[in-house]
Amino acid sequence: MRQQIEYYTSNQDDVNQSQEVIIQKVQQQIIQNPIEIAWRNLNVQATIESKQVLDGKTKKVKQEKVILNNLSGISRPGQFTAILGPSGSGKTTLLNFLSGRLVTQNLSISGELYLNGEGIQSIEDYSDQIAYVMQDDILLATFTPRESFQFMAKLKLPHKSDQERNQIVENLIQELGLQSCSNTYVGNHLIRGISGGERKRTSIGVELLTDPKILFLDEPTTGLDSSTAKIVVNILKQISRRGVNVVSTIHQPSSEIFSLFEEVLLIVEGNIIYQGEVQNSVQHFRKLGYQCPKSYNPADYFMKLMSEGGVVAENMDEQIVDEQQVKDEFKNRTEAFVQAYNQDLRDTCQIILKDPVQKSQRYMQSFFYQFYLLLMRALTHQMRNKFELILKTVQSIIFAIVFIIVFNNLGSSFQGIQNRNGASFFIAQTQAFSSIFGSIASFSYEKPLYLRERANRAYGSNAYFWGRSLSELPMQIFYPVLFLSITYYSVGLNSSEPSKFFISVLISILTFWYGSSYGFLISILCPKFEVAMAIVPAVIIPLMVLSGFFVTISTIPIFWRIISYLSMFRYGYEAQCINEFTGQSYYSQQGEPINPLEIHDFNTTLTQDCIILFSLGIFVRILCIIGLHFISNPKRPKLAVKQINDSQS
Ligand SMILES: Nc1ncnc2c1ncn2[C@@H]1O[C@H](COP(=O)(O)OP(=O)(O)OP(=O)(O)O)[C@@H](O)[C@H]1O
């Protein structure tokens, strides 16, 4: 057992301690009711739409692309199965199918999936027994590995006491060799944090908290140096020793990493060409006429066999460099491999375990506890994210300075009306813009984390929404208050009554609140931050133009008038204007008293504007809840259920 456990960490003390812990775990924690996962006749096809010029006309053409071609295979408990293959061979598609993360969209999927020999419709029904570690380490930058584990433990282990949860977390930290960095922030490009390997181990740890019986990993070694990648692979091997079924895709493993594998599945252009023990793989290909040279590492040799580049390299002497010849040669070779696999190896994928697997029980914390944890996490994140806090505060101060410079001489003459009009618009526009962009930036950053945690069923979308919304409130009040505290009296805005300042602050907070709701919705609906930023001008500028500052709303076409009812600029600006122009006297150039509000065609009162801003904010936030739910519950395929009989298995 000791010989099997090769475990590397940067800290030798940690290594020794971790080895001891692992040995104990391996001896003690052989999991109950392990799960064998088998798939049969799996076909995945994509429909790809492209534009082609036919008879001088551009037409949409649909093409079918086979991604996985009639695959059958198995992954057993107590085993670390590494899925290898060249880029685009279908590794991730297979892993996503097995883990229930393959979203249908343009894909048609057919095949059967068996857990311990029982045909299932969807692996989602067994979600608490499986875990998935994504290729990117999606963790909260301002949390330490210990805090990340504790947060997940509180959400995912509702029936354990605090003491038990702490014990589980401490064991995990030791098992993963994270003692030396357990209290360091995870970090990101702005916050200094733990190393790439430690981050990967933290990602694995977050998934191990619930003791899953099947652990899927997508390219866990990509981006790591070879010694760190070795640590990760060794940890995965140790996890599998406990009886966990570990399935992982690995992209271009180094020779050292390959030597650590025991069970490999080789996949080329959607076909399995080998599944079995690593040590038998060389012999299998030798029988087919492909002898791995003695000096060669089998991993590199197989990667060559699985690519067209390999055909070119092999036939350099014979000058087979014609593209079509290479393609044909590669096709023939792959077909021969698939045939050999079907004849000699497919039968080794027989189902052995027959113990029924329990469907998931949805034990989750109550809504209020989820909400509380998410609120606390979001507040902690905000407080620790000093860079963002300082940046936004500085932004408000810069806006305030610009405002003071531009509007320092408001005056109460006829020109003063125009100045105050502009000042009212500037205030509304500043609050709207900073809230929309701020909200997009912060949720776009957090969205992958939300999607990962939702895929893990850690909490509900409602609890996340309310926790996040409430956590933003202090800052939604702080930034408008800061801006107006600096500017309001400095430039001489309406101070006829003390309440004028507070009303202006209230309008700004409501404008900010509605704006941030809007930004939140945009970032939910856009798949990426870049897309959101590209879309934002197209969505925001019309709303700004329709504020009533640039054009009189009653004179514009009906369609745009309707759109103006959604504009945060419109209600923010109107309310600021009404607040500014009431309670003070203004005179025309001829010295006659005038009411500046008459030049506008405002048809709402200040109170109505505030109520509308608040109500629109609520309306958009309801859309946000629906959107959050929608993006975290994509349509997943349901499979045909067949019961396997002994001769088939
Ligand atoms: N939804 C889809 N629509 C169209 N093509 C797709 C879709 N999903 C995957 N593909 C294609 O199927 C092939 C296999 O993709 P997959 O991501 O499974 O490969 P991979 O082996 O994991 O590659 P890599 O190692 O580069 O991640 C690729 O050519 C990919 O472009």
PDBQT file of the ligand as one rigid body, heavy atoms in Angstrom, charges set to zero:
ROOT
HETATM    1  N1  LIG A 701     -22.344  21.793 -29.400  1.00  0.00    +0.000 N 
HETATM    2  C1  LIG A 701     -21.462  21.553 -30.369  1.00  0.00    +0.000 A 
HETATM    3  N2  LIG A 701     -21.714  21.938 -31.623  1.00  0.00    +0.000 NA
HETATM    4  C2  LIG A 701     -20.833  21.688 -32.608  1.00  0.00    +0.000 A 
HETATM    5  N3  LIG A 701     -19.660  21.045 -32.435  1.00  0.00    +0.000 NA
HETATM    6  C3  LIG A 701     -19.348  20.639 -31.207  1.00  0.00    +0.000 A 
HETATM    7  C4  LIG A 701     -20.222  20.867 -30.103  1.00  0.00    +0.000 A 
HETATM    8  N4  LIG A 701     -19.642  20.344 -28.991  1.00  0.00    +0.000 NA
HETATM    9  C5  LIG A 701     -18.461  19.828 -29.385  1.00  0.00    +0.000 A 
HETATM   10  N5  LIG A 701     -18.278  20.005 -30.703  1.00  0.00    +0.000 N 
HETATM   11  C6  LIG A 701     -17.143  19.534 -31.504  1.00  0.00    +0.000 C 
HETATM   12  O1  LIG A 701     -16.931  18.182 -31.209  1.00  0.00    +0.000 OA
HETATM   13  C7  LIG A 701     -15.554  17.875 -31.171  1.00  0.00    +0.000 C 
HETATM   14  C8  LIG A 701     -15.191  17.263 -29.834  1.00  0.00    +0.000 C 
HETATM   15  O2  LIG A 701     -15.285  18.268 -28.837  1.00  0.00    +0.000 OA
HETATM   16  P1  LIG A 701     -14.733  18.029 -27.359  1.00  0.00    +0.000 P 
HETATM   17  O3  LIG A 701     -14.793  19.327 -26.654  1.00  0.00    +0.000 OA
HETATM   18  O4  LIG A 701     -15.454  16.900 -26.756  1.00  0.00    +0.000 OA
HETATM   19  O5  LIG A 701     -13.233  17.632 -27.664  1.00  0.00    +0.000 OA
HETATM   20  P2  LIG A 701     -12.008  17.395 -26.681  1.00  0.00    +0.000 P 
HETATM   21  O6  LIG A 701     -11.418  16.086 -27.043  1.00  0.00    +0.000 OA
HETATM   22  O7  LIG A 701     -12.441  17.570 -25.269  1.00  0.00    +0.000 OA
HETATM   23  O8  LIG A 701     -11.052  18.560 -27.123  1.00  0.00    +0.000 OA
HETATM   24  P3  LIG A 701     -10.020  19.430 -26.243  1.00  0.00    +0.000 P 
HETATM   25  O9  LIG A 701      -8.989  18.499 -25.735  1.00  0.00    +0.000 OA
HETATM   26  O10 LIG A 701      -9.477  20.400 -27.232  1.00  0.00    +0.000 OA
HETATM   27  O11 LIG A 701     -10.837  20.076 -25.167  1.00  0.00    +0.000 OA
HETATM   28  C9  LIG A 701     -14.826  19.156 -31.452  1.00  0.00    +0.000 C 
HETATM   29  O12 LIG A 701     -14.502  19.184 -32.817  1.00  0.00    +0.000 OA
HETATM   30  C10 LIG A 701     -15.837  20.229 -31.138  1.00  0.00    +0.000 C 
HETATM   31  O13 LIG A 701     -15.648  21.372 -31.924  1.00  0.00    +0.000 OA
ENDROOT
TORSDOF 0
